[in-house]
Amino acid sequence: TDPWDEAIYTENQTLGQGKSTFTLEVAVNEHLVTFTVSTNEEMLDKALLEVGLIEGREDKYGLYMERVNGILADFNTDQTYWALYIDGKYALTGISSTPVENGATYKLSREK
């Protein structure tokens, strides 16, 4: 089955309101959807939770993302997970410890 069948959005969207605006790319297989997100939140996880783009559970490292844009990554089932990139580079921080930067581009990519 195509993971995009469970997606909330399949086309580019603008979401939220606030003083900071950033770009979030969500990539699964060869498909990419770009979100322009505005927020007053200071941390990326809170900003994306606020607009309903991520779901997950808290663990000792912060939020563990299970769904992004409604699409599940389940390491226990198929070894997939959500990888975070900041301005094109693999993030060294988790989503809960990544600050929102105005104008930045973040990418969540479903990977194995």
Salt bridges, closest charged atoms under 4 A:
GLU6 OE2 - ARG67 NH1 3.70
ASP45 OD2 - LYS46 NZ 3.70
GLU66 OE2 - ARG57 NH1 2.57
ASP78 OD2 - ARG110 NH2 3.23
